[in-house]
Amino acid sequence: RLSIGVQSFNNDKLKFLGRVHSGEEAINSIYEAKKVGFDNINIDLMYGLKGQTIKESKEDLMKAISLKPSHISFYQLTLEPNTLFSKFPPRLPSEEKIWNLGDKGAELLKMQGFTQYEVSAYSKIPSQHNINYWEFGDYLGIGAGAHGKITDMRSKSIFRTLKPKSPNDYLKKFQKNDENPSIKNIDNVVFEFMLNGLRLKEGININLFESRTGLSIELIRPQLEKAINLGLLIKKDSLIKPSEKGFNFLNDLQGVFL
């Protein structure tokens, strides 16, 4: 699957985001990708941008849909630490308006035949590697800036790797062959597992908790019951999934397991 970080087809919004491409160049990139043989394409789109209206957000989505991708990642702009936006926060829409932008966007995508299988992911065919991430699976990180995760069940540790972000630094380190993956003890693995798994709209099988963490489900029985009593979580047989309320207030649901 090829993922293209369009973010918006609106040139003013791209300028606000500091992007160097135009809406037309984004469209041409998608056409070129199809021309050379990619038939499984994801388009990244942001909402909650400075001055963005519901009409503008819907126009972005309709343009993306018209290009016939198999997958659309539609997610809210967040101000990350150590970024220009963190240092100089832009004036973004109110929380209520951002909620409406996301809600109307999700409604439009559903009407156009896209299924929401994860908080920010909509597809005709769900992404298998995305599901692997959310189900706490392992993966290799290859290339500059890549993350990786490998589980050692014998020592009950998770090996996290992070390659240097700069291509030059990556090549130097590779040539020296001095890669030392960081090792994370799984004391906090419960929260990390639930942080990922509860992003899936259809939830996760609780058997995965034991197979992926090596821990007993009994460790989180009190938290599961608390989340169910709060109306944030639904349990049916071996499946746990966010309720509609829990999906809408996912941070609160995830916080139960913190």
Secondary structure, DSSP 8 states (H G I E B T S, - for coil): -EEEEEE-S-HHHHHHHT-SS-HHHHHHHHHHHHHTT---EEEEEEES-TT--HHHHHHHHHHHHHT--SEEEEEE----TTSHHHHS------HHHHHHHHHHHHHHHHHTT-EEEETTEEESS--HHHHHHHTT--B---STT-EEEEEETTTTEEEEEE--SSHHHHHHHHHHT----EEEEGGGHHHHHHHHHTTBTT-EEHHHHHHHH---GGGGHHHHHHHHHTTSEEEETTEEEE-HHHHHTHHHHHHTT-
